[in-house]
């Protein structure tokens, strides 16, 4: 058998180097339109790669990747002076139904175009569309200031805040997801019921199941790596057709981009194999839910020292790390709507199913919401386990970082670590049990508005209140099966 060629990361090298150089002082990868040297370098790179068209896009509040193909002529114009992008992406839900309660856009504004800036540092070739380059967009106000409702802008704002405090945040995401032998047509024809999983049975960490599906597994790993998403681990999880992928950690902004892009990339690659990927938090009530755990640590600005580690302190945890955890635990209930953004998110939070139900932390304890891992200068970190696979990666990372920084600034000491089963622990703060309650807590949280900004919190709350209202009006299959015949 011929050997498989090693996947090449098809990202723009000069832009990537400039982005990494800027991260330590300016808050992460930035677009640099108008600097002729950068545009000339980018033009040569695109010519060498044979690029004939460009795909531009951004992640909306629900985590959906919204974008479009543009001609090269249109792209170069946008790279120099921004472009207009219909702001309806902030005025509808994930099903394209128009919201009736937003301030940032709506019928009252006429759904105008909002300026969108091409982030040149995100240049990459789409491996399965080799004549097409892809870039991420940042929405801005007409005066060039960040558009507050944008999740990526929130993430960048939190990254800048961390650096002003002297910290380089390093993050990494891992996702669990279901794979079904279905396409869009069959999903709808079946009413999203009785779907055929890629593999039957319970096969966590199965060597056999990954080998049996090697063409798809290799396509996913190689495709993600070629797209610059850097897959560090890939294996089956417990459940029929369930897999887990770990994306290599990096500085905050790069890690968030990769995590946000990952779900769409997996869906694109799977579609070419007749498979659908599902990142719902809870697909089957009889099975564990799907996590989106995020690993986190703070380093010095020179990227030389892990500030979470202090060998002189108990468990090797620095005072800084304790306060970071203290802030996250203290704010966890009122920030839950941001971590668990859908009705379905709360179905994952069930006792003894690997997802947290209380605001807790522990050392190597997977029953807690925060798990402390490692005891060395390199490995010391936390795993934020409250986040699920349905998270918006920009929001999940930004908010958990903001809560940690708030804890550091206010020197918040965490409660005692949970040393046993956190589901049975006493004197712990319960997490909200549904989206409606979580949104109410967020809406009334002065601390959330303080650390995240009034504009973002207000818009997010309005979108979640809309989501709750849509659910309350819905008649579910459970209700029909339970009541239709017998009531």
Secondary structure, DSSP 4 states (H G I P E B T S, - for coil): -PPPPPPP--B-HHHHHHHHHHHHHHSS----TT-HHHHHHHHHHHHHTT--EEEEEEE-TTS-EEEEEE-HHHHHHHHHH-EEEEGGGGTB-TT-PBPSS-SSSSTTTT--EEEEEEEEEEEEEETTEEEEEEEEEEEB-TTS-B-TT-HHHHHHHHHHHHHHTT-EEEEEEEEEEEEES--HHHHHHTTT-S--BSS-S--TT-HHHHHHTHHHHHHHHHHHHHTT--EEEEEE-SSTTEEEEEEPPEEHHHHHHHHHHHHHHHHHHHHTTT-EEE--S-S-TTS---B--EEEEEE-TTS--BTTB-TTSGGGB-HHHHHHHHHHHHHHHHHHHHHS-STGGGGS--TTTTS-SEE-EEES-TTSSEEEE--STTT-EEEE-S-BTTS-HHHHHHHHHHHHHHHHHTTPPP-PPP-S-GGG-SS-EEPPSSHHHHHHHHHT-HHHHHHH-HHHHHHHHHHHHHHHHHHHH---HHHHHHHTTT-
